[in-house]
Amino acid sequence: MRELKPLLAGLVFAHLALCLLTANLASPAGQGRVVVVELEMDVDAGAVELVERAMSYVESRQGRVEALVLVVDTCGGWIYAMDAIIEDLASCPAMTVAFVPEGGRCFSAGAYIFMACDRTAMAPGSAIGSCMPVDAMGNPAGQKEVNAMAARMRALARAQGRNATAAEAMVLENADFTAEEAYETGLCDLLVGSLSELLDELGLAGLPRITFRPDWYVEFLSTISNPLVQGLLMWVAVWLIFVDLLHPTFVMSVVALALLAIALWGAGVIHTHPLSILLVILGSALTLVELKKPGVGFEFLGIILVATGILFAYQVEPFMAVGGPGIALLVVALAGGGILGYYLYAMRVALKKRPGVHEPGRLIGKVGVAKTDIGPGKTGVVLVEAEEWTATSSEYIPAGSKVRIIRVEGLVLEVREEA
């Protein structure tokens, strides 16, 4: 009987384990879940942060996440951010799905991300396309860049078994497709009306959803990853330093260093071209030199370098261009900075020429009254502009006489009698 007890205990343990395993297999909703990323924004550093958060969640729960769904509504963004997101999708342990909601847009860099997903879907009223690379002013890029991006789009489409010819047309011809056209041509796999309908089509209906939405930090990264913002932050930092040099408080310098740090942080998260950063910093430095020692002409060269650096940052990005509002903001900021600089400098010169209230030198040539007798070897007191001063003279001057100040030595006035 004693020999049967261990055997019976083992059978009971095995039965319980089998029951638990069967319960888990019979209830996939208790284990599986769907991760949703609301990528309804520009493809920038903020978008990368949002996708990486979702990826960390998926990787930490391998086997328990059935799908990573990107809800895409974007007009494009930066190629570095696009590459980072596509790389994340390629290494995702769960199925990746791109969904363009009703009224949504999936243009430029967004279309490459869409095409890199395992499954794709679009809602009626949405559109995809317009992937041709452009220069800083929005004109079509060179043939080399266009061909390179067309090959990449073609490779992404073929890897997922989609229509590579139609995908390539979005690059070479800047073609756009409605949701219905994209479905008919084989650019997207499913035509659905909502996210719930999409999950139902994928057999994931009823699973818990974990949603990742932009927060303040994501919005902050999106803002500072713009080269125009980076350049203007550096430019403002220069003005604050200049103001602090005129009126030392150290507060302005601390703020300036903070703005400069934020600008460089933004340049790092989006991998702004180093030459662009160098041009902006050099231009800002030349402006500061000119404001300290005017007349050389460095300020105009500095403004040109700052503008060139910002435009160059856009020039090396195939999907971003400086629009009209951006150019207007840049011109106003640089021109306003130049005017402010000359105003501050002129004010500083005027203040330097104006004698100080307590500077005795300002009294030379003024007329006062001797309050005591003054003579050789005998100092006295004179009243000048309602102030009493110690005075000396090479001649005898009786008290009550009018005197004129002819020289100042320290705080002692040398006077002569005024006829």
DRENMARKOL-606669 format. One record per residue (C-alpha): x, z, y. Coordinates in nm, 4 decimals, m for minus. Layout:
<atoms>
[[X,Z,Y]];
...
</atoms>
This chain:
<atoms>
[[0.0000,0.0000,0.0000]];
[[0.2891,0.0878,0.2334]];
[[0.4394,m0.2564,0.1697]];
[[0.1151,m0.4255,0.2790]];
[[0.1008,m0.2472,0.6175]];
[[0.3815,m0.4504,0.7826]];
[[0.2299,m0.7682,0.6428]];
[[m0.1161,m0.6791,0.7764]];
[[0.0290,m0.5895,1.1159]];
[[0.2073,m0.9272,1.1297]];
[[m0.1118,m1.1130,1.0426]];
[[m0.3046,m0.9298,1.3141]];
[[m0.0330,m1.0088,1.5743]];
[[m0.0270,m1.3752,1.4710]];
[[m0.4076,m1.3934,1.4959]];
[[m0.4072,m1.2458,1.8453]];
[[m0.1329,m1.4832,1.9609]];
[[m0.3277,m1.7787,1.8184]];
[[m0.6412,m1.6670,2.0000]];
[[m0.4560,m1.6432,2.3287]];
[[m0.2957,m1.9837,2.2812]];
[[m0.6313,m2.1403,2.1925]];
[[m0.7901,m1.9843,2.4980]];
[[m0.5201,m2.1294,2.7227]];
[[m0.5507,m2.4749,2.5717]];
[[m0.9262,m2.4649,2.6007]];
[[m0.9076,m2.3690,2.9696]];
[[m0.6682,m2.6056,3.1478]];
[[m0.8324,m2.5240,3.4788]];
[[m0.6964,m2.1730,3.4439]];
[[m0.3401,m2.3058,3.4295]];
[[m0.3389,m2.6404,3.6080]];
[[m0.3777,m2.6928,3.9784]];
[[m0.3460,m2.9654,4.2392]];
[[m0.1131,m2.9436,4.5382]];
[[m0.2392,m3.1270,4.8482]];
[[m0.0151,m3.2095,5.1462]];
[[m0.1914,m3.3097,5.4676]];
[[0.0599,m3.5669,5.5898]];
[[m0.1514,m3.6710,5.8859]];
[[0.1364,m3.6911,6.1328]];
[[0.4474,m3.8883,6.2228]];
[[0.7060,m3.9197,5.9485]];
[[0.9672,m3.6937,6.1069]];
[[1.1536,m3.3697,6.0434]];
[[0.8262,m3.1766,6.0483]];
[[0.6819,m3.4007,5.7773]];
[[0.9945,m3.3508,5.5645]];
[[0.9612,m2.9733,5.6001]];
[[0.5970,m2.9878,5.4938]];
[[0.6653,m3.2019,5.1858]];
[[0.9652,m2.9884,5.0855]];
[[0.7497,m2.6752,5.0992]];
[[0.5040,m2.8386,4.8608]];
[[0.7891,m2.9585,4.6378]];
[[0.9306,m2.6061,4.6160]];
[[0.5897,m2.4812,4.5086]];
[[0.5578,m2.7526,4.2427]];
[[0.9108,m2.6992,4.1079]];
[[0.8632,m2.3226,4.0860]];
[[0.5509,m2.3777,3.8758]];
[[0.6524,m2.6617,3.6472]];
[[0.3875,m2.7354,3.3881]];
[[0.1184,m2.5640,3.5926]];
[[0.0797,m2.8278,3.8652]];
[[m0.0955,m3.1438,3.7534]];
[[m0.0487,m3.3527,4.0675]];
[[0.1060,m3.3580,4.4154]];
[[m0.1347,m3.5427,4.6459]];
[[m0.0211,m3.6703,4.9864]];
[[m0.3106,m3.7319,5.2257]];
[[m0.1450,m3.9961,5.4447]];
[[m0.2560,m4.0897,5.7954]];
[[0.0408,m4.2052,6.0015]];
[[0.1678,m4.4874,6.2199]];
[[0.5243,m4.4385,6.0942]];
[[0.8325,m4.2417,6.1824]];
[[1.2051,m4.2043,6.1267]];
[[1.3853,m4.3714,5.8379]];
[[1.5860,m4.0593,5.7526]];
[[1.2648,m3.8596,5.7135]];
[[1.1111,m4.1400,5.5093]];
[[1.4127,m4.1502,5.2767]];
[[1.4038,m3.7718,5.2300]];
[[1.0352,m3.7746,5.1363]];
[[1.0759,m4.0676,4.8951]];
[[1.3685,m3.8867,4.7314]];
[[1.1524,m3.5762,4.6877]];
[[0.8748,m3.7822,4.5315]];
[[1.1168,m3.9405,4.2852]];
[[1.2246,m3.5992,4.1563]];
[[0.8790,m3.4403,4.1514]];
[[0.7967,m3.2974,3.8038]];
[[0.4228,m3.3580,3.8589]];
[[0.2317,m3.6807,3.9127]];
[[0.2563,m3.7975,4.2744]];
[[m0.0494,m3.9464,4.4424]];
[[m0.0904,m4.1030,4.7886]];
[[m0.4370,m4.1134,4.9443]];
[[m0.5311,m4.2725,5.2770]];
[[m0.8587,m4.1111,5.3910]];
[[m1.1491,m4.2853,5.5627]];
[[m1.0365,m4.4172,5.9012]];
[[m0.6754,m4.3374,5.8154]];
[[m0.3690,m4.5537,5.8801]];
[[m0.0672,m4.6026,5.6606]];
[[0.1744,m4.8108,5.8663]];
[[0.5489,m4.8525,5.8969]];
[[0.7431,m4.5727,5.7212]];
[[0.4169,m4.4348,5.5815]];
[[0.3612,m4.7490,5.3746]];
[[0.6962,m4.7044,5.1951]];
[[0.6040,m4.3450,5.1080]];
[[0.2642,m4.4677,4.9872]];
[[0.4250,m4.7291,4.7646]];
[[0.6714,m4.4753,4.6158]];
[[0.3935,m4.2607,4.4631]];
[[0.2889,m4.2802,4.0966]];
[[m0.0761,m4.3397,4.1868]];
[[m0.2251,m4.4661,4.5121]];
[[m0.5756,m4.4664,4.6541]];
[[m0.7490,m4.5640,4.9756]];
[[m1.0893,m4.4905,5.1241]];
[[m1.3098,m4.7572,5.2837]];
[[m1.2287,m4.7917,5.6522]];
[[m0.8568,m4.7227,5.6067]];
[[m0.5691,m4.9691,5.6409]];
[[m0.2081,m5.0203,5.5329]];
[[0.0756,m5.2481,5.6466]];
[[0.2877,m5.3323,5.9561]];
[[0.6243,m5.2450,5.8045]];
[[0.8529,m5.4913,5.9852]];
[[1.1637,m5.3214,6.1309]];
[[1.1862,m5.3245,6.5111]];
[[1.4499,m5.2590,6.7775]];
[[1.4433,m4.9904,7.0455]];
[[1.2005,m5.1898,7.2606]];
[[0.9592,m5.2740,6.9795]];
[[1.0782,m5.6309,6.9182]];
[[1.1409,m5.7550,6.5603]];
[[1.4798,m5.6411,6.4315]];
[[1.7511,m5.8772,6.3077]];
[[1.7033,m6.0759,5.9896]];
[[1.9515,m5.8587,5.8050]];
[[1.7477,m5.5430,5.8657]];
[[1.4204,m5.7185,5.7884]];
[[1.5495,m5.8567,5.4575]];
[[1.6908,m5.5173,5.3572]];
[[1.3628,m5.3351,5.4159]];
[[1.1665,m5.6146,5.2452]];
[[1.3824,m5.5741,4.9355]];
[[1.3238,m5.2019,4.9382]];
[[0.9475,m5.2396,4.9644]];
[[0.9527,m5.4982,4.6861]];
[[1.1518,m5.2643,4.4608]];
[[0.9132,m4.9729,4.5221]];
[[0.6104,m5.1883,4.4408]];
[[0.7603,m5.3300,4.1226]];
[[0.8675,m4.9869,4.0010]];
[[0.5036,m4.8772,4.0090]];
[[0.3629,m5.2044,3.8731]];
[[0.2022,m5.3143,4.2001]];
[[0.1840,m5.6491,4.3769]];
[[0.5397,m5.6940,4.5050]];
[[0.4566,m6.0169,4.6906]];
[[0.1791,m5.8547,4.8955]];
[[0.3965,m5.5490,4.9539]];
[[0.6811,m5.7684,5.0791]];
[[0.4423,m5.9479,5.3161]];
[[0.3843,m5.6183,5.4974]];
[[0.7526,m5.6327,5.5928]];
[[0.8310,m6.0016,5.6358]];
[[0.5020,m6.0983,5.8007]];
[[0.3921,m5.7614,5.9356]];
[[0.0768,m5.8074,5.7280]];
[[m0.2040,m5.5495,5.7296]];
[[m0.4620,m5.4849,5.4591]];
[[m0.7919,m5.3019,5.4614]];
[[m0.8608,m5.0635,5.1759]];
[[m1.0708,m5.3273,4.9972]];
[[m0.8047,m5.5955,5.0435]];
[[m0.5282,m5.3618,4.9272]];
[[m0.7277,m5.2768,4.6139]];
[[m0.8063,m5.6416,4.5378]];
[[m0.4436,m5.7514,4.5843]];
[[m0.3065,m5.4687,4.3725]];
[[m0.1382,m5.2671,4.6474]];
[[m0.3428,m4.9573,4.5708]];
[[m0.4715,m4.8388,4.2350]];
[[m0.8033,m4.6812,4.3328]];
[[m1.0734,m4.7321,4.5932]];
[[m1.2451,m4.3966,4.6508]];
[[m1.4534,m4.2409,4.9233]];
[[m1.2978,m3.8951,4.9388]];
[[m1.0299,m3.6660,4.8019]];
[[m1.2812,m3.5066,4.5646]];
[[m1.3752,m3.8476,4.4286]];
[[m1.0067,m3.9300,4.3831]];
[[m0.9443,m3.6131,4.1818]];
[[m1.2499,m3.6906,3.9716]];
[[m1.1131,m4.0398,3.8973]];
[[m0.7794,m3.8859,3.7966]];
[[m0.9488,m3.6329,3.5686]];
[[m0.8425,m3.3433,3.7902]];
[[m1.1841,m3.2428,3.9249]];
[[m1.2453,m2.8707,3.9205]];
[[m0.8807,m2.7701,3.9344]];
[[m0.7778,m2.5241,4.2078]];
[[m0.6283,m2.6891,4.5161]];
[[m0.3255,m2.5548,4.7004]];
[[m0.3155,m2.7165,5.0449]];
[[m0.0122,m2.7427,5.2713]];
[[m0.0923,m2.8034,5.6392]];
[[0.1307,m2.8320,5.9486]];
[[0.1975,m2.5015,6.1244]];
[[0.3844,m2.4130,6.4446]];
[[0.7258,m2.4518,6.2832]];
[[0.6412,m2.7963,6.1456]];
[[0.5131,m2.9014,6.4899]];
[[0.8288,m2.7605,6.6494]];
[[1.0525,m2.9637,6.4167]];
[[0.8438,m3.2736,6.4876]];
[[0.8952,m3.2263,6.8605]];
[[1.2705,m3.1664,6.8628]];
[[1.3403,m3.4476,6.6144]];
[[1.2543,m3.7029,6.8842]];
[[1.5750,m3.8408,7.0484]];
[[1.3949,m3.8704,7.3812]];
[[1.3176,m3.4976,7.3723]];
[[1.6746,m3.4211,7.2622]];
[[1.8234,m3.6205,7.5489]];
[[1.5968,m3.4668,7.8111]];
[[1.6682,m3.1151,7.6813]];
[[2.0418,m3.1783,7.7258]];
[[1.9771,m3.3221,8.0707]];
[[1.7708,m3.0188,8.1783]];
[[2.0421,m2.7893,8.0408]];
[[2.2947,m2.9543,8.2752]];
[[2.0698,m2.8963,8.5777]];
[[2.0187,m2.5318,8.4872]];
[[2.3939,m2.4822,8.4573]];
[[2.4424,m2.6481,8.7967]];
[[2.1786,m2.4268,8.9592]];
[[2.3446,m2.1204,8.8080]];
[[2.6789,m2.2288,8.9519]];
[[2.5225,m2.2395,9.2992]];
[[2.3375,m1.9100,9.2603]];
[[2.5079,m1.7136,8.9791]];
[[2.2582,m1.5128,8.7758]];
[[2.3717,m1.6077,8.4219]];
[[2.0015,m1.6303,8.3283]];
[[1.9957,m2.0044,8.3876]];
[[2.3124,m2.0497,8.1829]];
[[2.1620,m1.8604,7.8892]];
[[1.8469,m2.0741,7.9056]];
[[2.0614,m2.3876,7.9335]];
[[2.2632,m2.2951,7.6249]];
[[1.9390,m2.2275,7.4359]];
[[1.8007,m2.5702,7.5314]];
[[2.1286,m2.7345,7.4358]];
[[2.1229,m2.5584,7.0978]];
[[1.7639,m2.6738,7.0359]];
[[1.8579,m3.0319,7.1270]];
[[2.1533,m3.0322,6.8874]];
[[1.9366,m2.8719,6.6192]];
[[1.6851,m3.1530,6.6586]];
[[1.9610,m3.4099,6.6359]];
[[2.0784,m3.2486,6.3133]];
[[1.7414,m3.2310,6.1379]];
[[1.6725,m3.6002,6.1942]];
[[2.0382,m3.7109,6.1671]];
[[2.0468,m3.8694,6.5115]];
[[2.3443,m4.1045,6.5351]];
[[2.6574,m3.9139,6.6545]];
[[2.7373,m4.1846,6.9100]];
[[2.3986,m4.1293,7.0726]];
[[2.4636,m3.7550,7.1041]];
[[2.8133,m3.8192,7.2425]];
[[2.6807,m4.0586,7.5087]];
[[2.4168,m3.8098,7.6254]];
[[2.6643,m3.5204,7.6419]];
[[2.9280,m3.7312,7.8200]];
[[2.6706,m3.8617,8.0685]];
[[2.5487,m3.5103,8.1413]];
[[2.9072,m3.3890,8.1909]];
[[2.9873,m3.6720,8.4333]];
[[2.6753,m3.5877,8.6323]];
[[2.7868,m3.2264,8.6615]];
[[3.1359,m3.3344,8.7767]];
[[2.9849,m3.5596,9.0438]];
[[2.7590,m3.2841,9.1720]];
[[3.0566,m3.0471,9.2020]];
[[3.2813,m3.3065,9.3702]];
[[3.0579,m3.5790,9.5176]];
[[3.1780,m3.9169,9.6315]];
[[3.3400,m4.0391,9.3095]];
[[3.0251,m4.2117,9.1782]];
[[3.0162,m4.0384,8.8396]];
[[2.6503,m3.9426,8.8735]];
[[2.5165,m4.2965,8.8399]];
[[2.7499,m4.3619,8.5481]];
[[2.6294,m4.0374,8.3915]];
[[2.2629,m4.1376,8.4254]];
[[2.3358,m4.4747,8.2657]];
[[2.5168,m4.3083,7.9749]];
[[2.2305,m4.0635,7.9138]];
[[1.9748,m4.3451,7.9091]];
[[2.1990,m4.5582,7.6877]];
[[2.2457,m4.2725,7.4409]];
[[1.8705,m4.2169,7.4072]];
[[1.7979,m4.5874,7.3653]];
[[2.0771,m4.6206,7.1090]];
[[1.9172,m4.3458,6.8990]];
[[1.6025,m4.5592,6.8797]];
[[1.8001,m4.8801,6.8260]];
[[1.9344,m4.7617,6.4890]];
[[1.5838,m4.6614,6.3718]];
[[1.3976,m4.9555,6.2133]];
[[1.0474,m4.8136,6.2621]];
[[1.0584,m4.6394,6.6002]];
[[1.0605,m4.7838,6.9516]];
[[1.0529,m4.6344,7.2994]];
[[0.7038,m4.7025,7.4294]];
[[0.5937,m4.7418,7.7900]];
[[0.5176,m4.3696,7.8432]];
[[0.8556,m4.2759,7.6956]];
[[1.0442,m4.5131,7.9253]];
[[0.8463,m4.3898,8.2259]];
[[0.9240,m4.0272,8.1380]];
[[1.2939,m4.1076,8.0974]];
[[1.3144,m4.2891,8.4325]];
[[1.1265,m4.0153,8.6182]];
[[1.3381,m3.7400,8.4629]];
[[1.6712,m3.9077,8.5371]];
[[1.5747,m4.0185,8.8879]];
[[1.4224,m3.6796,8.9661]];
[[1.7344,m3.5099,8.8385]];
[[1.9517,m3.7226,9.0656]];
[[1.7404,m3.6463,9.3727]];
[[1.7333,m3.2764,9.2911]];
[[2.1095,m3.2741,9.2447]];
[[2.1802,m3.4260,9.5853]];
[[1.9298,m3.1914,9.7466]];
[[2.0956,m2.8869,9.5922]];
[[2.4401,m3.0102,9.6904]];
[[2.3350,m3.0817,10.0509]];
[[2.1775,m2.7374,10.0715]];
[[2.4998,m2.5814,9.9416]];
[[2.7110,m2.7658,10.2018]];
[[2.4767,m2.6571,10.4799]];
[[2.4907,m2.2959,10.3686]];
[[2.8701,m2.3081,10.3566]];
[[2.8888,m2.4408,10.7138]];
[[2.6560,m2.1711,10.8382]];
[[2.8549,m1.8582,10.9273]];
[[2.7613,m1.5397,10.7550]];
[[2.5726,m1.2697,10.9403]];
[[2.8545,m1.0180,10.9023]];
[[3.1476,m1.2551,10.9578]];
[[3.3361,m1.1597,11.2794]];
[[3.4630,m1.5159,11.3138]];
[[3.1206,m1.6261,11.4284]];
[[3.1708,m1.4235,11.7493]];
[[3.4585,m1.6345,11.8848]];
[[3.3514,m1.7817,12.2179]];
[[3.0631,m1.5386,12.2589]];
[[3.0211,m1.3262,12.5732]];
[[2.9705,m0.9493,12.5557]];
[[3.0009,m0.6335,12.7650]];
[[3.2863,m0.3785,12.7628]];
[[3.1395,m0.0375,12.6793]];
[[3.4716,0.1385,12.7513]];
[[3.7896,0.0599,12.9367]];
[[4.0157,m0.1790,12.7494]];
[[4.3786,m0.2509,12.8241]];
[[4.7218,m0.3303,12.6801]];
[[4.7900,m0.0785,12.4105]];
[[4.4456,0.0724,12.4495]];
[[4.1583,m0.0295,12.2240]];
[[3.8014,m0.0066,12.3390]];
[[3.4495,m0.0956,12.2437]];
[[3.2507,m0.4072,12.3350]];
[[2.8850,m0.4907,12.2754]];
[[2.8286,m0.8438,12.1415]];
[[2.4907,m0.9712,12.0157]];
[[2.3530,m0.6161,11.9903]];
[[2.6511,m0.5005,11.7815]];
[[2.9408,m0.2799,11.8856]];
[[3.2926,m0.3899,11.7908]];
[[3.6440,m0.2551,11.8372]];
[[3.8298,m0.4679,12.0895]];
[[4.1761,m0.5150,12.2426]];
[[4.3038,m0.7135,12.5398]];
[[4.6327,m0.8163,12.6989]];
[[4.4876,m0.7234,13.0417]];
[[4.3115,m0.4251,13.1878]];
[[3.9311,m0.4555,13.1650]];
[[3.7146,m0.1807,13.3121]];
[[3.3992,m0.0597,13.1374]];
[[3.0884,m0.2585,13.2300]];
[[3.2761,m0.5889,13.2703]];
[[3.1690,m0.9056,13.0973]];
[[3.4160,m1.0166,12.8332]];
[[3.4616,m1.3268,12.6195]];
[[3.5892,m1.3059,12.2607]];
[[3.8922,m1.5308,12.2189]];
[[4.0232,m1.4251,11.8787]];
[[3.9404,m1.2115,11.5752]];
[[4.1864,m1.0201,11.3598]];
[[4.0132,m0.8507,11.0680]];
[[3.7372,m0.6474,11.2294]];
[[3.9062,m0.6225,11.5713]];
[[3.8112,m0.8578,11.8543]];
[[4.0596,m0.9772,12.1178]];
[[3.8841,m1.0289,12.4494]];
[[3.9501,m1.1325,12.8070]];
[[3.7516,m1.0550,13.1177]];
[[3.4882,m1.3125,13.1995]];
[[3.4736,m1.4034,13.5659]];
</atoms>
